């Protein structure tokens, strides 16, 4: 099972869990399982075409999945997937 690290702003949708163990052979499969188990996360992570929203960064270990095979990137039981939503706000 892959470990998914849930960022603090999204933990209210995962019953305050900071990590979740999920099955899947690719990042896409793990994300699909994540939004199946926690449906309120879906609107925050996926767009209308069920692709990861452009402002959500997903890392496998230390690598941005965009630099790998994107959501087709393979995972295994030792994989750690981090979800990092973009932070906006403040004044210049």
SETI-202671 format. One line per 3 residues: number of its first residue (from 1); their letters; for each residue x, y, z of N, C-alpha, C. Coordinates in pm, whole numbers. Layout:
<marros>
NUM	a	X:Y:Z:X:Y:Z:X:Y:Z | ...
</marros>
This chain:
<marros>
1	xxx	84:-119:0:0:0:0:88:124:0 | 52:220:-80:123:347:-83:74:435:31 | 162:520:80:126:616:183:101:750:116
4	xxx	-14:810:144:-48:942:91:-44:1040:207 | 36:1145:192:45:1249:294:-59:1355:261 | -149:1379:357:-258:1474:339:-215:1608:398
7	xxx	-221:1716:320:-182:1847:373:-283:1896:477 | -237:1976:568:-320:2025:678:-454:2082:633 | -461:2167:529:-592:2225:491:-694:2121:444
10	xxx	-649:2004:401:-741:1903:350:-773:1793:452 | -711:1798:567:-733:1693:668:-874:1691:723 | -943:1803:714:-1083:1804:762:-1170:1712:677
13	xxx	-1123:1676:558:-1199:1586:470:-1157:1440:486 | -1051:1415:567:-1001:1278:589:-1010:1240:736 | -1107:1297:806:-1123:1268:948:-996:1299:1027
16	xxx	-930:1408:990:-809:1458:1055:-687:1367:1039 | -693:1275:946:-578:1187:923:-471:1262:843 | -347:1253:889:-238:1318:818:-178:1229:710
19	xxx	-197:1098:724:-155:1003:621:-264:898:602 | -269:844:482:-366:741:448:-291:633:370 | -316:508:399:-258:395:326:-358:349:221
22	xxx	-316:346:95:-407:310:-14:-341:216:-113 | -423:133:-175:-376:42:-279:-385:108:-415 | -297:68:-503:-300:117:-640:-164:95:-704
25	xxx	-164:71:-833:-38:48:-903:18:173:-969 | -67:278:-977:-24:406:-1034:-71:518:-943 | -16:635:-965:-62:753:-889:-210:775:-915
28	xxx	-254:758:-1039:-396:778:-1072:-484:684:-992 | -444:558:-981:-524:460:-907:-530:494:-759 | -420:541:-705:-417:579:-562:-506:702:-539
31	xxx	-497:801:-626:-580:921:-611:-728:884:-626 | -759:796:-720:-898:752:-737:-948:683:-610 | -866:599:-551:-902:533:-426:-920:635:-314
34	xxx	-834:736:-311:-842:841:-209:-975:914:-216 | -1015:957:-336:-1141:1032:-349:-1263:942:-337 | -1244:812:-356:-1353:718:-332:-1377:703:-182
37	xxx	-1269:691:-106:-1281:677:40:-1320:808:107 | -1278:920:49:-1306:1052:106:-1364:1142:-4 | -1492:1124:-38:-1554:1193:-152:-1546:1345:-146
40	xxx	-1542:1404:-28:-1535:1550:-18:-1402:1605:-68 | -1302:1521:-80:-1172:1565:-134:-1176:1586:-285 | -1266:1517:-350:-1267:1516:-497:-1269:1656:-556
43	xxx	-1356:1742:-510:-1367:1876:-568:-1242:1961:-544 | -1164:1923:-444:-1042:1999:-414:-922:1947:-493 | -927:1821:-536:-814:1761:-604:-833:1744:-755
46	xxx	-957:1718:-798:-981:1684:-938:-1072:1786:-1006 | -1048:1808:-1135:-1134:1898:-1212:-1251:1820:-1271 | -1327:1883:-1359:-1447:1823:-1418:-1413:1700:-1504
49	xxx	-1292:1695:-1557:-1249:1581:-1638:-1180:1473:-1552 | -1185:1492:-1421:-1124:1401:-1323:-973:1397:-1332 | -914:1505:-1385:-768:1521:-1385:-730:1600:-1260
52	xxx	-607:1583:-1216:-561:1659:-1100:-560:1807:-1137 | -620:1887:-1050:-628:2031:-1075:-488:2091:-1094 | -480:2191:-1179:-350:2250:-1214:-277:2311:-1095
55	xxx	-352:2354:-994:-288:2416:-878:-255:2317:-767 | -277:2190:-792:-243:2085:-695:-117:2014:-744 | -14:2017:-663:110:1948:-695:112:1813:-625
58	xxx	154:1712:-697:162:1578:-642:306:1529:-660 | 363:1482:-551:499:1432:-552:502:1284:-517 | 587:1211:-583:616:1074:-547:757:1079:-490
61	xxx	767:1059:-360:895:1082:-294:928:1230:-306 | 1043:1259:-364:1085:1399:-382:1061:1449:-524 | 1002:1366:-609:985:1401:-749:842:1443:-782
64	xxx	830:1557:-849:701:1602:-900:657:1502:-1007 | 534:1452:-997:490:1351:-1095:489:1406:-1236 | 485:1539:-1253:490:1599:-1387:625:1574:-1453
67	xxx	728:1551:-1371:861:1521:-1424:880:1371:-1447 | 782:1293:-1407:787:1148:-1425:686:1111:-1534 | 598:1018:-1506:494:980:-1603:358:1034:-1563
70	xxx	359:1148:-1494:238:1212:-1445:156:1110:-1366 | 26:1104:-1386:-56:1013:-1305:-37:867:-1341 | 31:839:-1452:61:701:-1490:186:648:-1418
73	xxx	248:732:-1338:367:692:-1263:334:574:-1172 | 415:471:-1179:394:352:-1098:427:374:-952 | 355:305:-866:380:310:-722:388:168:-668
76	xxx	445:155:-550:450:26:-482:420:47:-334 | 434:-58:-256:397:-50:-114:487:43:-33 | 603:79:-86:693:170:-14:682:314:-64
79	xxx	596:337:-161:582:472:-219:518:568:-121 | 567:693:-125:507:800:-47:464:908:-144 | 335:938:-143:277:1038:-232:237:1158:-147
82	xxx	286:1275:-184:252:1398:-113:163:1484:-201 | 57:1535:-143:-33:1627:-212:-4:1766:-158 | 29:1859:-248:64:1993:-204:-16:2095:-284
85	xxx	-126:2146:-224:-203:2247:-295:-127:2380:-293 | -145:2457:-398:-82:2588:-405:-142:2678:-298 | -58:2762:-243:-101:2856:-140:-105:2995:-205
88	xxx	-216:3060:-193:-231:3195:-249:-276:3290:-140 | -255:3414:-164:-301:3514:-67:-190:3610:-33 | -224:3700:56:-126:3800:97:-126:3920:4
91	xx	-46:4017:38:-36:4137:-44:109:4166:-72 | 131:4227:-186:268:4264:-224:294:4407:-183
</marros>
